[in-house]
Structures are given as C-alpha cells and as structure tokens.
Amino acid sequence: MTAIRIGTRGSLLALAQAEWVGRKIEACYPNAKVESVVIKTMGDRLLADAVQNLGGKGVFVKEIEEGLLRGEIDLAVHSLKDLPTETAPGLILAAIPEREDARDAFVSAEGAALSAVRSGARIGTGSLRRRAQILHYRPDLEIVAMRGNIDTRLKKLDRGEVDGLVVAAAGLKRIDKAERISEFLAAEICLSAPAQGALCLEARAGDPVREMVSFLHDAAAAAEVTAERAFLRRLEGGCNLPVGARAFCSGAGLRLLGVMASGDGSRLVRGEASAAVGDGEALGVHLAEELLRQGGREILAQAFRP
C-alpha cells in the first residue's frame, strides 16, 4: 500500500480540489491510499486584513510549501493563481490538471446581470483586479471589500450584506454551487486572474510522486497558464496590482488577452497577442511590454507610489 499525504487549505473549495486529486490518484493506482492534510496558511488566519497588506502572492501557499519541504506531506494541491510566479527552491510543479472554467462570475441576490443591477448597488469582492474592472465598467456601483471562502461570501450575500458578488466561476462549480451564477462575465467586462481555474500539484524535486501524478498533467492548460504567468511576472504583479490575463490554446496556436488597470478603474489598458503554443513564455512577456507602452507604465507608477 502506497500512502500519499496531500497538503491543502481547509476551506470547502480547497478540500474539494484535494479530494478530486486524491480520487484520481486512487483510481489510477489501486494500491495507493490518499489522505488530505489540512494546513492553515497566513491568508486563512488573518481574514481581517486585505491580501495585499499581507504581502500579496504566497500568503495562501507558504506554510503548505514549508510542510512539503519538511516531508510532512508528499504533495500539495494549490489553486495555481495563488502560487508565486517563481517556484520555491527544492520544489517543482509536478502537474497542472485540465483546467476548470477560468471566467469570473457575477452572483446577484435577485438573479440580475451586472449591467442590470441598480445604481449604487453594493458588490462584494476581495480582489483589486475585480474591483478595478467592475468600477471601469460600472463606476456607479459601490465595491465592498470582502474576504473569506466562497461559501462564507455566499452567506453574506444571502444575509443582505451586499447586493452581489464577483467570484471565480471555477470555485462555484467545484463546490457544486454553479446554480448560484447569475452571469458569466465577459473578458471585456472582467478579465480573469492569471491561472484562474487551474490547479497545481507541487512536489519535492526528485520525489517519485512527481512521476506518479504525471498522468494528471494537461498540456493545453499548462501552455495557457505559462503565458498568463509570464505576463504577470514581467509586470512584477501580484495582489498589489489590478492585472488580468487569459490565454486560449487552440491546436498549435495560443492567443493571450491582457489588462492592466488603476485601482479605482479610472485608467485601463488592454491588449491581445498570439503565438505558437510552445512560445507561451515569450508571448506573455511580449503582451506585457505592449501594455506598458500603451500606458501601463503610468499605471504601475501610480500603483506603487509611496
């Protein structure tokens, strides 16, 4: 019997993701026994603080990666959008499984589309990226800073604390709450975060578990997130910068959409570029530099101004 310990956050969504991976492994290896090990991260402990105030990228993965390096777990399952663009020393990205829906979704108390909600409606999100793009599209709305797991946010909506939520469609689908979606937001309204909807299986470099989980790797998903994360890396962005990126893999081609915005949504630049599927890294850098030339440098300077 092969025992595999999967490290995960303790939210309903994170557990659902880890359990999905565990079922896949056990189906492929009948002699394997997979156990989920819950590890609380700084991002989970400090819910009163905005993510950007906690240091941005890595606040939902650092403790899990440390447990992996210490040998307390054998594999980590992350939402890839939470992972820094630079892999921690001693660890490798063992597999990126087939991607779930990468779009943002609007959840309304009354089932209305975002375009139809009343002026002044309170829209909850903990994401600067979503805040900026929603305000650019509907500057008459009030954006309410909201952190917490998806199920917690839904309860706040149901209690009337906000009139609507903007959340990841993938999260709602993975916890079987897709029926709550009022509208899938078009890229022109709210472009998703780099690597949104993608999972990442992280392992120790040289550990045999890397080969064990290689069957879960999806080449198309990997090509897409490579371009998106390269775009983010070139902009040196994280949770402190409203940046969206979405790549689409089609046969031998890769198309990448990107957006940068000021925090209040008053300034926004967007662009699109294409390349061969194997050139995702260069594609991401190219599009980032295009947006910088279009006014992104001024947006960056404003975002990081003391």
N, C-alpha and C positions, 0 to 999 in steps of 0.2 A: 504494500500500500504506500503510495506516494502522497505525502501531506504537503499542501501548499497554503501558506497563510497570505491572504490578500489584505493589505492595509488600505483603509478607506476612512473618509469622514463619516460622521454618524447621522447625517441628515437622511430623510426618506429617499431623496433623489440619489445621494451618494451610495447608499446601501443597495438601492435597486440596480445601479450601474455595476457595483461589485458583484452582486448576486448573479447578474446576467453573464458576466465574465466567468464566474465560478461554474455556472451550469454548462457553458460552452466547453470549458476545460474538462469537466467530468464526463461530458458526452463524448469527447474525443479520446479521453484516457480513462477507461472504466475502472482502472486501479487507483485513480487519483481521488483524494479527499480534500476538498477545498473548504477553508474556513475564513470568514471575514473578521478582521481585527479592526475595531474602531479606534481611531487616533484623533484626538481633539487638537485642532490647529489654532493658531493665534486668531485667525479670522473668525473662527467659531466662538472663541471665548469672549472677544471684545466686540460684541454686537452693537454697542452704543456708538462706536467710532466709525466714521466713513472709511472705506477700504483704502482710499488714497492717503489717509492720515496714518495708516498702519504700515506704510512702506510700499503699498501697491502690490505688484506681482510677487508671488511666492507666499503670501500670507495664508493661503489655503493648502499649501503643499509642504512647507519646510519641515514640520515635525514628522510628517509621513516619510519624507526622504531620509531624515535622520534615523528613523526606525529601520528603514531598509538598509542603510549603510551599517547599522549596528547588528544586523542579522535578526532583528526581532520579527520581521516579516520577510516574505520571499518575493513579493510582487506588490506594486502599488497601482491602483486604478484611480486616475485623475480625470476630471474634465480638462481637456487639453488647453482650453482658453485660460485656465488658472495657472498654467505652468510657465515659468520664465522662458524667454527665448533661448537662453543659454543653459544647456544641461549641466546639472551638478557634477563635479568631478567624482569618478567612481561609479556613476550610474549611466544607463543607456535607455533610450526609448525602444523597448522590445517589440512593440506592435501598436499600430493605430488601426482599430477595427473600422468596419463600414460605418459611415457617418449617418447620424440621425439628422432630421430636419434642422438646417442651420439658421432659419429665419427667426426674427423676433415676432412675438405675438402680442396682440392687444386683448386684454380681458376686461370687459366692461360690466358694471353692475347691472346694466339694463340690456346687455347684448348688442349695443350700438357699435358701429365702426368709429375709429378715431376721428374721422372727418365729421362725424355727426354729433359728437358729444357737445354739450353746451359750452359757451364761452365761460371761462373761469373754472371749469371742472378741475378737480384735483386728481392728478395722475401720479401714481407711486412708482418709483424706480430707485435703485441704489447705484445706477450706472451713470457716470458722466457722459459716456458716449450716447446713451439713450436720451438723457436729459437734453443734450445739445441739439440732437437731430429733431427731437419732438418739438422743442421750442423754435427751431428754424421753420418747421412745417406749420406749427400752430402756436405762435407767440402769445396768444390769448389764454393759453392754459396755465394752470399752476402746477409745477412739478414738486412733488413731496418726496423728500429723501427717505428711502425705506430699505432697510437691510433685513436679513433673515431668510430662512429657507422658503422655497416656493409655497409649500403648504401653509406656512405662517403668513405669508403675504396674502394668500387667498382668504384666509380667515379675517385679516384686517379689512380686505375689500368687503367681505360679507357682513362685517360689523359696521360698515358705512364710514370707515376712517378715510377712504379715498373713493373716487368715482370710477377709477380704472387703474389697471396695472399694465406695464410693458415688461414682459419676461421672455425667456427663451422658449420657443416652441418645443425644442427637444426635451427640456425639463418636464413640461406638462405631459408630453407623450410618454416619457419614461415612467412617470408615476400614475399613468392611466387617468389623466385629467384633461385629455385633449378636448373633451366636450365643453370645457370652460372657455375655449378660444372664441372670441368674437370676430377677430380678423387677423390674418397673417399679413404682417406689414411688408409692403413692397420695399425693395432696395432703395428706391428713390425717396422713401419716407424715412426709413431707419435701417441702414445697412448694419449687418450683424458684426459681432466682435470677431477678430481673427481666431480661427479654430473653433468657433462656436458650433456646438452639436457633435464635436468629435471627442472620443475618449482616447486616453493614452495609457498603455501598460508600461510601467517603468520597472526596471530590474537592475541588479548589480552587474557591472561589466564582468563578463566571463562566467556568470552563473548559468548552469544548464537550463534554468527555467526560461531563459531567453528563447532557446530553440523550441521548447515545449509550446510556447504561446505564439510562435511564428505563423501558425495556421490562421490566426485571427487577423493578421495584417491585411489591409486593403490598400492596393496600390493607388487607386483613384483618390481616396481620402487623403493618403499621405502626400500625393502631389499637390492637392488643393491647399492643405494646411502648411506645406513647405513654403508656398508662395505668400500666403497670408502672414505667416510668422516672419518671413524675410522683410516684408513690407513694414511690419511693426518694429522689427529690430533696427531697420535703417532710420526710422523716426525716433528711436530711443524711447518709444512709448510704452505705457503700461496703464495702470489705473488712473494716472495723473493727467492723461491726455485723451480727449474725445476722438478716437480713431476707430474706423470700421474698415473691414476688408472681407471680401468673399470671392473665392475662386471657383470656377466651374470647369471640371475636367470632361472633355468630350473627345473620345478617340485619342488621337495623337496630339490634340490641342488643349491649351489651358488659357482661360480668359479670367482676368482679375479685375474686380471693381474695388475702388478705394475711396475713402472720405476722411477728411480732417475738418474739425470744427472748433470754434472758440467755445468756452464753457457755457456762455449764455445763448449760443446758437445764432448770434448776430452775423458771424462770418463763417462761411463754409466753402470748402473746395472739394471737388470730386473728380475722379478720372477713371479711365479704363485702359487696359493694355492686354495684349495676347502674346503667347509664345508657345513653343513646343512643350509637351508635357514634362519633359525631363529638365526644363530650364526654369523651374519654379523659383529657385533662389534668386536668379538674375532678374526674373520678371518682377518679383516683389520689390527689389532694390530700384529697378527702373521706374516703376509706378510711383514709389515714394519720392524719388527725386523729381518726377514730373509735378507732383502736387506741391512740393516745396517751392518749385519755380513759379507755380500759379498763385502763390500767396501763403503757402503753408509755413514758410519761414517766419512770417509776421505772426501767424497764429501760435507757433511754437514759442516765439519770444514773449508773447503776451501770457502764455500758459505758465511759463517758468520765471516770470518777472517777480522779483522779491516784493 
